[in-house]
């Protein structure tokens, strides 16, 4: 391993060492108001620099989340500046994920005829790294105008396959699935092309396991909340990116109950992890698995690229925790209920 590679791992682990501790979470959970939470974050945590100009008595959730996401992006970008064999690819993956999030958010707003809100939550930091034009998107009033704005981007080829139905609504879930497949395909191609040996095995295992649990969670959600037929659920699955046998996925899609889906998943090697994590609800399982894998890798992996992407996943988890905590305090939820939402 080169000196630069050691530096990447050391820097990522040093940044991870500044993450919120159990003591921090306990202190935050004892806060009685959002201003109290903000004062603590500004005074005692690594978020102090990005929150220094935020008025704790006038906290807007949208702006706060944008600031924290910019901070997360800058932290990861600083690691990608090092000479790692696939750091540029990781940086592209982060940008693609953010682009997909923004496209999906726009389509949700388009379905509700409120695209004018788009510009107010578009992350300013993304503008330097993307061909997405936030102003043009915000001014698009129908799907054709939206497609025209996206024509210079690689997403156009995917999105032009879709059209609004007779009520003017778009199949956002289907589109999101296709866009997710686009980013995952790029990531796995990068790993297989740029890495080898234990580095490749660790990265592929991490991404494929995360994909397996995303499939599992999606099946549960589509069954429970949408009551879709097995055939429709199967059409929403991304079989090629995980390690689960397609026949086993089909069995989960055809299962009569959520309990049966759990039983089938837990019969697999990776599915046994379900019993080792605490979760509040089924949709909570996939992010907790991602957190568990990333936390293990950042401590024990000898491969800088694995440590780097693990740091990114852990940063995303902590951001989710901070936002959940702030929202929980805002709506005066019981601290025990808020703690259940935190992924630790």
Secondary structure, 3 states (H helix, E strand, C coil): CCHHHHHHHHHHHHHHCCCCCHHHHHHHHCCCCHHHHHHHHHHHCCCHHHHCCCCCCCCCHHHHHHHHHHHHHHHHHHHHCCCCCCHHHHHHHHHHHHHHHHHHHHHHHHHCCCHHHHHHHCCHHHHHCCCCCHHHHHHCCCHHHHHHHHCCCCCHHHHCCCCCCCCCCCCHHHHHHHHHHHHHHHHHHHHHHHCCHHHHHHHHHHHHHHHHHHHHHHHHHHHHHHCCCHHHHHHCCCHHHCCCCHHHHHHHHHCCCHHHHHHHHHCCCHHHHHHHCCCCCHHHHHHHHHHHHHHHHHHHCCCHHHHHHHHHHHHHHHHHHHHHHHHHHHCCCCHHHHHHHCCC
